[in-house]
């Protein structure tokens, strides 16, 4: 059960360790203000728990909303080590799936590739976690964080810079507040109002595809296998979940994806059965279908004075390969490390001298993964015969050459780039 701190009234603010200027409860000061209470924002707050910094977490949604979100994510080995370093992995691991194989296939080509733990030299290849499991564990550990002021149902209207830091104008319960912080962290999603307000430009494009997602339950046991089956219309991913459930992510051109949404449940399950080649037996639809368009987006800068972007506010990628959430988790761990070190050295958290360390760390690493997912989607979402022949030849080579499997797994499991200190050594618990 999650222990959630009840909303604080203005008169209760004086009991917190946050100093208030001139005795006015409308003015609140902190060291770091995190805007966005999704998984990435919660991860950053948790990573700052032992930093000695005073943190304010602002989210426009109620906290309980995250506990009802049923979307699932592929979680890399590195993200698992980060959660372990945060002390929440022991709560998460029993509720998620550890997959022992990744199966790659291209349409009807018989050259199916099974990636195994021995190809990487690890006990497993990754995990699949539902949103509410991650949120519950992170919320639980934040419930006793004395240096955290957590406001849900709070709307951030504007951000202003001052010589001493930044000021957020916030509305909560129809009451305006001024939040002063050395640093504001935007974890407020791909359409980040803070990023747009502060004029940070982005590069990228919207794909010609949309994704249809749902949770199904097959008749046959899914055997903890994660599947990525490429078709000319787009990738078709299957993520194994507990209780023999699977989340499917079916990528297709917009009109085709909408047609899948308009089908009856029986018609849609028949389409999935054909994609699986009748290998999983009869299929049951556990959750309603949902549709979302996909895009590639990369912010030209992750930082400005007194502002840092993390997660989807900084970058978005195609869901092929399951990298999006993991990039945000790494952002949060990296930024927390930079801020903790700066605080120990008595540096201003909002200075570009400090924040550029985070940007240099994560900008190029994220760009490489964005390029990897874009190339993967474009290469496999094509019926052009020279490209089709080339990619199937690569799959055949992967069946014979373990080093190719190792390189693919190294990218997919978070091996690229610098690891945060949180993930350097996994706990033995």
Secondary structure, DSSP 8 states (H G I E B T S, - for coil): ---------GGGGGGSS---GGG-TTEEEEEEEEE--SHHHHHHHHHTTTS---EEEE-SS-HHHHTT---EEEE-HHHHHHHHHHT-HHHHGGGSEEESEEEEEETT-S--EEEEHHHHTSS--EEEEEHHHHHHHHHHHHTT-TTEEEESSEEEEEEEEETTEEEEEEEETTEEEEEEEEEEEE-S-TT-HHHHHTT--EEEEEEEEEEEEEEEEESS--TTEEEEEEETTEEEEEEEETTTEEEEEEEEEHHHHHHHHHS-HHHHHHHHHHHTTT-S-SEEE-S--EEEEEEEEEES-SEETTEEE-GGGTEE--STTS-HHHHHHHHHHHHHHHHHHHHHTT--TTSHHHHHHHHHHHHHHHHHHHHHHHHHHHHHS---HHHHHHHHHHHHHHHH-HHHHHHHHHHHTT-SS---GGGSS----
